[in-house]
Amino acid sequence: MRPIPRPKVYEEAVAEARVVEQLGFDTLWMGEHHLSYDGYCPSLFPAAAGLLSATSSLRIASGVMVVPFHTAARIAEGTAALASLAPNRFRLGVGIGYRAVEFAAARVRPADRVRLTEERVAQLDSAALRERTGPVDLWVGTGVPDGIARAARFGASVLLMPTVTSRNLSTMRDTWAENLKRRAGPPPRFGAMRECWVDTDPAMVRWARGRLLEMWRHYSNFWLDDPVAQRAHRDSLAEQMTRQAIFGSPGEVVDRLGRLIDAGADTLALRVRFDGVTGNALRRCLDLLADEVLPQLGRRA
């Protein structure tokens, strides 16, 4: 909600990538959006190249690249370029997209998004393209059964949206594992995404939760035909999304993230960057995650 110059956004991303690498995190996930107020990355490959160049072991992942806006050849060649720059350090997460304004700007019909995604992922998975550009560490971002079926059909890993509960996660993992196509490359994984905040000070937890609620209140505008007339529904959606988030002390966060592991998640993508959250507060959250939360989760897994 407080826009900053675009070069500053990328400078902050590089600095944060170096911090999370030093703290021992495995992967930094990037999201693709267009025409966004908040600097969401509109071109993932050059940004990923910058982050990979600024680090030495950290994986960079697209979480997710909107496939209907890109050709399969461009995706494959971009992934191959990153593999040359930093072998085995880029994960390609793909999705079908949802924002009408982005589809209008790209001159792609939303009604075609499933078909285009299926066609392009099939091309990406074809022997001819793999031979030319090499294997792809493919992930499908989804929150619905059709997306799970798509991932299984292509032998892809899964990254579940924050809306998926631990109960539904278990069912989706079973369905995916039963139908998974075996393919060359790294073993596929099953991940879950969550908004997450950890602090020993309850006041800071309440503050971060308020920032997340405001962020979701804004983003829920994209899901409604008339956000003004549907304001009550918009606020209800924002509150629902915020309740799904995992906030609290280190012990509370370990307990709730542990439930996702118990339900079958072997990868956790934790979103800690909300509108207005930066600086010392963010660094304290990252430190607590690295020092107190992740070691306990590792033992539990």
Secondary structure as UniProt FT lines:
FT   HELIX           6..23
FT   STRAND          27..30
FT   TURN            37..38
FT   HELIX           44..54
FT   STRAND          59..66
FT   HELIX           67..69
FT   HELIX           72..85
FT   TURN            87..88
FT   STRAND          90..95
FT   HELIX           100..106
FT   HELIX           110..112
FT   HELIX           113..124
FT   HELIX           127..133
FT   STRAND          138..142
FT   HELIX           145..153
FT   TURN            154..155
FT   STRAND          157..160
FT   TURN            162..163
FT   HELIX           166..179
FT   STRAND          190..198
FT   HELIX           202..219
FT   HELIX           220..223
FT   TURN            227..230
FT   HELIX           231..244
FT   STRAND          246..248
FT   HELIX           250..263
FT   STRAND          267..271
FT   TURN            275..276
FT   HELIX           279..288
FT   HELIX           289..293
FT   HELIX           294..300
//
